[in-house]
Amino acid sequence: MIRLPLRELWQGVRTLQLHPLRSLLTVLGIFIGVASVIWLLAFGEGISRAVQKQIEGLGADNIIVRSIKPRVDTAKQNSWVATYGVTRDDLTRLRDTIPTVKLAMPVRELRREFRYLGRMVDGRLVGCTPQYASLTRLEMDQGRFLSDAEMAQKHNVCVLAAEVAKSLFPYEDPIGRSIRVEKMYYVVVGVAKPRTPSAAIGGSLDSQDFSKDVYIPITTLWSRIGDFIITERQGSQEAEKVQLNQITLQIDSVAHVLQTSEVVKSTLAANHKQDDYGVTVPLELLEQAKTTKMMLMVLMVVIAGISLTVGGIGIMNITLATVTERTREIGIRRALGAKRSDIARQFLIETTAMATTGGLTGIAGGMLCGPIVNGLRSLLERVIPDIVQKLPPVVREIQPEVVFWSIPLAFGISVGVGIVFGLYPALRAAELDPIEALRHS
């Protein structure tokens, strides 16, 4: 009872070896289908993880209020100075009147030139509080971040982003040295570790590049620079008055975030006559990202399923041709006493063997997804570095992650395809009349 199935299995494999090219092409269809299931789900998981990690970096218990410049005529309000955005009064109001707000952190950002000796970097001057590092998950490489004492006493100190430190101090230790920003000098107390640029999230949060930031106490920025910014363009001057670019609110509990966000929106709406701010709730974006992930996974499984179906059609086509070629063999076997079930089982074993072989090799190809992508990316960075640098960060840095449940799913589908699409040719072979089959030449 045990030897018979093994003998039939071995006979089926030997039969496939009689036509190696035909069998190889059939197996190739299943291989592509199985590998595509694993690859597509791996890419979907990698993109989804990157998006969720970015949103989680904003903090699930945070609410971000961002200044948005409205239309020029609305912002200027019959004045040459464009006044817009959230204010220090908004900061105080949100912090003191909403009981669920545990911390309110202001941020002010300006484009500036940073100089040291003959070296210069054009970057972003960020006025912030000591809590900025923990709320934004900023890690230090050297020195320390800003302190409460420096904040209270408006000290001229700064923390450099990694690229700024590398550009201004390629051969020196920056700690303790002073950089110049316009007419003021700031002592370097720390250097941050590199941070990955963030893509745009939500309607009110633009993409940000943190590589050229310099962080100073926001009280120092207010005292040394103020709220008015004058920009010269094509012989004319434009002026803006912006008190804060962003307020990050940390809520006492994740359960209170959504309810608090409605209170924040209504509070801001009551004190702003123009649409010059946006409220981003990372928790809402995180839930949306999870829903999008599920939809993406289903879509990719469907696409890969279509590929496997095409491979199954190839199996059925080849098996039907094989039945026609082996009609006389079928007649001889029936004359020697083989039952119809034996004939059907033989052809089913052959189609299942092809599907199983394609499934196993497809799994091997799918598991190589990460190394192949990383190797290809490294090759492209060496051959066409300029083009690669112009690609979006999500494309340059994507890391596909194999979803392990996709492996049994893809293999099970491949074997099922082999059985389903091999069933009709097997039944057709079993139904052949033995006498007519023996007459076939």
Legacy VTK file of the C-alpha trace (Angstrom):
# vtk DataFile Version 3.0
C-alpha trace
ASCII
DATASET POLYDATA
POINTS 441 float
0.000 0.000 0.000
2.927 2.359 0.659
5.044 1.261 -2.308
2.329 1.873 -4.914
1.966 5.672 -4.402
5.760 6.053 -4.224
6.158 4.082 -7.448
3.537 6.199 -9.181
5.202 9.351 -7.937
8.579 8.209 -9.228
7.017 7.201 -12.532
5.403 10.633 -12.840
8.732 12.386 -12.239
10.476 10.142 -14.800
7.789 10.953 -17.340
8.391 14.705 -16.850
12.101 14.117 -17.470
11.296 12.835 -20.963
10.424 16.398 -21.992
12.732 18.568 -19.834
12.267 21.846 -21.725
8.481 21.565 -21.728
8.428 20.667 -18.049
10.878 23.478 -17.230
8.739 26.107 -18.946
5.644 24.839 -17.129
7.440 24.899 -13.780
8.705 28.397 -14.605
5.136 29.715 -14.750
4.430 28.440 -11.237
7.819 29.690 -10.033
7.036 33.221 -11.217
3.592 33.105 -9.636
4.815 31.922 -6.222
7.811 34.263 -6.186
5.587 37.194 -7.181
3.231 36.486 -4.261
6.139 36.603 -1.798
7.839 39.594 -3.471
4.710 41.723 -3.759
3.705 41.093 -0.158
7.297 41.780 0.957
7.313 45.147 -0.831
3.886 45.984 0.557
5.010 45.124 4.083
8.214 47.120 3.685
6.418 50.246 2.470
3.739 49.907 5.139
6.322 49.471 7.931
8.221 52.548 6.740
5.058 54.669 6.703
3.909 53.415 10.101
7.377 53.956 11.591
7.375 57.518 10.319
3.934 58.196 11.776
4.849 56.539 15.076
7.895 58.819 15.147
5.488 61.742 15.441
4.046 60.136 18.568
0.680 58.391 18.895
-0.077 60.560 21.931
0.787 63.828 20.145
-1.242 66.437 18.287
0.676 68.664 15.874
-0.521 72.191 15.045
1.343 73.657 12.062
1.302 77.186 10.602
0.208 77.351 6.947
0.711 80.429 4.789
-2.637 81.403 3.243
-3.151 83.330 0.013
-0.944 86.427 -0.138
-3.784 88.952 -0.243
-5.445 87.339 2.791
-2.209 87.081 4.766
-1.157 90.689 4.198
-4.513 92.168 5.156
-3.824 95.516 3.359
-0.250 95.609 4.689
3.111 94.803 3.131
3.748 92.417 6.041
2.181 88.950 5.731
0.992 87.951 9.209
-0.226 84.411 9.711
0.169 81.175 11.661
-0.176 80.033 15.250
0.954 82.405 17.981
2.363 82.409 21.483
-1.144 83.215 22.710
-2.364 80.025 21.045
0.412 78.139 22.814
-0.586 79.520 26.209
-4.287 79.022 25.563
-3.951 75.394 24.489
-1.569 74.554 27.326
-3.572 76.222 30.105
-7.187 75.627 29.105
-7.193 71.989 27.941
-6.701 69.669 30.941
-5.630 66.645 28.882
-2.617 68.494 27.418
0.446 67.314 29.363
3.038 69.305 27.420
2.962 72.025 24.754
6.191 72.455 22.781
6.682 75.476 20.456
8.921 75.407 17.374
10.118 78.257 15.135
12.022 77.575 11.902
14.038 79.940 9.677
16.284 79.519 6.637
19.780 80.762 7.484
23.452 80.488 6.555
25.758 78.857 9.113
29.437 79.829 8.976
32.651 78.698 10.609
35.937 80.183 9.387
35.739 79.957 5.585
33.127 77.207 5.483
29.388 77.811 5.002
26.206 75.698 5.047
22.730 76.834 4.039
20.240 75.169 6.364
17.378 75.547 8.805
17.630 77.332 12.152
15.216 75.665 14.577
14.170 77.399 17.773
12.837 74.818 20.219
12.702 73.735 23.856
14.724 71.007 25.645
11.755 68.634 25.207
12.228 68.692 21.427
14.771 65.849 21.480
12.523 63.407 23.332
9.316 64.287 21.489
10.913 63.968 18.040
13.162 61.033 19.023
16.301 62.988 18.214
19.410 61.072 19.348
22.724 62.664 20.242
26.061 61.619 18.760
28.271 64.024 20.702
27.690 66.319 23.658
24.153 67.019 24.815
20.930 68.735 23.805
19.705 72.122 25.024
19.050 72.553 28.769
16.312 74.253 30.764
18.836 76.757 32.181
19.951 77.778 28.676
16.320 78.119 27.707
15.496 80.320 30.715
18.605 82.520 30.382
18.443 82.804 26.564
21.996 81.529 26.081
23.659 81.599 22.660
24.155 77.855 22.362
23.296 75.412 19.596
23.113 71.746 18.629
24.185 70.767 15.102
22.650 68.184 12.806
25.111 65.544 11.606
25.597 66.943 8.096
26.072 70.518 9.350
28.738 69.323 11.786
30.477 67.357 9.033
30.450 70.317 6.634
31.582 72.987 9.098
33.980 70.820 11.131
35.435 68.161 8.802
38.672 67.838 10.813
37.821 69.332 14.217
35.722 68.508 17.247
32.793 70.964 17.073
31.968 70.830 20.792
32.870 74.147 22.424
33.465 76.018 19.171
31.263 78.858 17.903
29.415 79.128 14.592
28.125 82.391 13.142
24.486 82.933 12.164
24.174 86.397 10.605
25.825 88.687 13.192
25.454 86.367 16.190
27.733 83.581 17.440
26.451 80.356 19.022
28.525 77.876 21.008
28.135 74.254 19.940
27.101 72.008 22.855
26.059 68.902 20.940
25.882 67.054 17.611
22.844 64.954 16.688
22.895 61.589 14.960
21.726 61.452 11.317
17.950 61.378 10.781
16.041 60.026 7.802
14.079 62.678 5.863
10.319 62.445 6.349
7.773 62.439 3.554
4.701 64.655 3.612
2.090 63.369 6.069
-1.435 64.690 6.145
-2.608 67.924 4.594
-0.794 70.139 7.073
2.603 68.465 7.504
5.137 68.904 4.704
8.124 66.687 4.027
11.150 67.631 6.106
14.898 67.190 5.745
16.596 67.263 9.161
20.155 66.882 7.847
20.941 70.632 7.820
19.266 71.745 11.057
20.801 73.833 13.824
18.842 73.856 17.105
18.883 76.822 19.503
16.654 77.749 22.494
13.453 79.276 21.176
13.717 82.055 23.761
17.096 82.958 22.263
15.580 83.048 18.771
12.739 85.299 19.911
15.203 87.611 21.662
17.898 87.758 18.932
15.832 87.504 15.755
12.182 88.180 16.601
9.060 87.458 14.552
9.653 89.673 11.491
11.443 88.155 8.510
12.354 90.328 5.507
13.227 88.623 2.202
14.590 90.354 -0.898
13.400 88.982 -4.233
14.119 90.479 -7.656
14.755 93.946 -6.304
11.698 93.959 -4.018
11.254 93.158 -0.365
8.735 90.836 1.239
8.094 90.679 4.971
6.421 88.036 7.116
5.436 87.976 10.736
5.251 84.452 12.107
5.485 83.733 15.806
5.494 79.912 15.675
5.769 77.364 12.899
4.562 74.467 14.999
3.090 73.526 18.353
3.353 69.895 19.415
0.881 68.912 22.105
1.558 65.807 24.164
-1.652 64.327 25.560
-1.827 62.541 28.913
-3.300 59.374 27.383
-3.710 57.898 23.896
-7.387 57.319 24.758
-7.869 61.103 25.013
-6.109 62.058 21.767
-9.068 62.069 19.378
-11.359 63.894 21.785
-8.660 66.459 22.583
-7.997 67.057 18.883
-11.593 68.249 18.436
-11.176 70.662 21.346
-7.907 71.944 19.840
-9.554 72.549 16.467
-12.489 74.424 17.981
-10.170 76.531 20.189
-8.021 77.556 17.227
-11.019 78.214 14.992
-12.415 80.663 17.550
-9.219 82.739 17.500
-8.192 82.620 13.828
-10.153 84.501 11.175
-8.135 83.009 8.318
-7.257 79.454 7.444
-3.595 79.741 8.451
-3.039 76.555 10.446
-3.449 72.804 10.189
-3.965 70.125 12.806
-2.365 66.710 12.301
-3.249 63.777 14.543
-0.681 60.954 14.098
-3.026 58.462 15.790
-5.630 58.993 13.050
-2.953 58.669 10.370
-1.690 55.462 11.994
-5.141 53.878 11.847
-5.509 54.966 8.225
-2.092 53.487 7.429
-3.110 50.122 8.913
-6.316 50.089 6.860
-4.386 51.011 3.726
-1.918 48.214 4.474
-4.690 45.609 4.537
-6.136 46.914 1.259
-2.669 46.865 -0.310
-2.060 43.302 0.851
-5.370 42.092 -0.585
-4.656 43.832 -3.900
-1.206 42.287 -4.172
-2.498 38.808 -3.325
-5.094 39.175 -6.099
-2.434 40.292 -8.604
-0.150 37.422 -7.633
-3.118 35.030 -7.741
-3.722 36.038 -11.350
-0.093 35.192 -12.101
-0.518 31.753 -10.507
-3.709 31.203 -12.487
-1.821 31.898 -15.706
0.740 29.316 -14.590
-2.081 26.850 -13.919
-3.465 27.375 -17.399
-0.003 26.550 -18.706
-0.061 23.295 -16.733
-3.444 22.343 -18.147
-2.370 23.184 -21.685
0.790 21.089 -21.449
-1.040 18.182 -19.795
-3.742 18.137 -22.490
-1.020 17.976 -25.127
0.659 15.188 -23.156
-2.600 13.214 -23.013
-2.873 13.401 -26.795
0.727 12.284 -27.279
0.378 9.387 -24.833
-2.992 8.081 -26.009
-1.496 4.774 -27.148
0.333 4.386 -23.803
-2.973 4.921 -21.988
-4.595 2.247 -24.146
-1.827 -0.248 -23.383
-2.091 0.387 -19.644
-5.868 -0.047 -19.723
-5.443 -3.312 -21.710
-3.036 -4.549 -19.041
-5.606 -3.980 -16.315
-5.120 -0.380 -15.189
-8.294 1.229 -13.916
-9.550 4.674 -14.901
-8.648 5.907 -11.423
-5.061 4.725 -11.973
-4.808 6.734 -15.209
-6.335 9.835 -13.606
-4.047 9.504 -10.594
-0.975 9.212 -12.797
-1.669 12.494 -14.612
-2.652 14.236 -11.384
0.662 13.170 -9.840
2.529 14.614 -12.817
0.735 17.981 -12.663
1.094 18.105 -8.880
4.811 17.325 -9.192
5.250 20.236 -11.609
3.283 22.565 -9.341
5.184 21.424 -6.245
8.545 21.887 -7.946
7.507 25.363 -9.117
6.244 26.177 -5.629
9.439 25.130 -3.858
11.708 26.981 -6.291
9.357 29.981 -6.113
9.716 30.057 -2.315
13.493 30.009 -2.685
13.283 32.897 -5.152
10.916 34.788 -2.856
13.226 34.475 0.151
15.988 36.141 -1.894
13.881 39.278 -2.259
15.842 41.365 0.259
19.380 40.451 -0.888
18.473 40.927 -4.559
16.898 44.351 -3.970
19.823 45.524 -1.828
22.350 44.244 -4.357
20.525 45.873 -7.255
20.274 49.151 -5.337
24.008 49.096 -4.560
24.759 48.437 -8.231
22.574 51.331 -9.381
24.163 53.657 -6.804
27.574 52.891 -8.307
26.499 53.042 -11.955
23.980 55.929 -11.961
24.360 57.702 -8.588
22.870 61.012 -9.789
19.617 59.403 -10.937
19.333 57.332 -7.757
19.716 60.439 -5.573
16.791 62.086 -7.380
14.455 59.231 -6.487
12.044 59.699 -3.541
13.448 58.535 -0.174
10.836 55.751 0.060
12.214 54.266 -3.188
15.902 54.686 -2.277
15.552 53.250 1.203
12.774 50.673 0.922
13.573 47.414 2.681
11.227 44.594 1.598
10.229 42.363 4.497
9.114 38.815 3.717
5.720 38.095 5.264
6.152 34.549 6.545
2.502 33.601 6.201
2.861 34.357 2.476
5.140 31.317 2.114
2.580 28.604 3.008
-0.107 30.674 1.263
1.821 30.813 -2.016
2.886 27.164 -1.807
-0.646 26.002 -0.976
-2.067 27.976 -3.894
0.554 26.565 -6.273
-0.244 22.961 -5.296
-3.957 23.710 -5.472
-3.497 25.199 -8.946
-1.653 22.062 -10.044
-4.475 19.823 -8.796
-7.350 21.961 -10.095
-5.895 22.605 -13.534
-4.612 19.039 -13.827
-7.966 17.490 -12.921
-9.661 18.025 -16.291
-6.786 16.549 -18.382
-6.540 13.631 -15.936
-10.266 12.858 -16.214
-10.096 13.222 -19.973
-7.251 10.702 -20.094
-9.191 8.320 -17.834
-12.270 8.498 -20.071
-10.419 7.417 -23.221
-11.750 4.229 -24.780
-9.014 1.532 -24.525
-9.682 0.118 -28.011
-9.631 3.537 -29.688
-6.546 4.423 -27.704
-4.698 1.307 -28.937
-5.532 2.256 -32.542
-3.958 5.672 -32.051
-0.574 5.989 -33.748
LINES 1 442
441 0 1 2 3 4 5 6 7 8 9 10 11 12 13 14 15 16 17 18 19 20 21 22 23 24 25 26 27 28 29 30 31 32 33 34 35 36 37 38 39 40 41 42 43 44 45 46 47 48 49 50 51 52 53 54 55 56 57 58 59 60 61 62 63 64 65 66 67 68 69 70 71 72 73 74 75 76 77 78 79 80 81 82 83 84 85 86 87 88 89 90 91 92 93 94 95 96 97 98 99 100 101 102 103 104 105 106 107 108 109 110 111 112 113 114 115 116 117 118 119 120 121 122 123 124 125 126 127 128 129 130 131 132 133 134 135 136 137 138 139 140 141 142 143 144 145 146 147 148 149 150 151 152 153 154 155 156 157 158 159 160 161 162 163 164 165 166 167 168 169 170 171 172 173 174 175 176 177 178 179 180 181 182 183 184 185 186 187 188 189 190 191 192 193 194 195 196 197 198 199 200 201 202 203 204 205 206 207 208 209 210 211 212 213 214 215 216 217 218 219 220 221 222 223 224 225 226 227 228 229 230 231 232 233 234 235 236 237 238 239 240 241 242 243 244 245 246 247 248 249 250 251 252 253 254 255 256 257 258 259 260 261 262 263 264 265 266 267 268 269 270 271 272 273 274 275 276 277 278 279 280 281 282 283 284 285 286 287 288 289 290 291 292 293 294 295 296 297 298 299 300 301 302 303 304 305 306 307 308 309 310 311 312 313 314 315 316 317 318 319 320 321 322 323 324 325 326 327 328 329 330 331 332 333 334 335 336 337 338 339 340 341 342 343 344 345 346 347 348 349 350 351 352 353 354 355 356 357 358 359 360 361 362 363 364 365 366 367 368 369 370 371 372 373 374 375 376 377 378 379 380 381 382 383 384 385 386 387 388 389 390 391 392 393 394 395 396 397 398 399 400 401 402 403 404 405 406 407 408 409 410 411 412 413 414 415 416 417 418 419 420 421 422 423 424 425 426 427 428 429 430 431 432 433 434 435 436 437 438 439 440
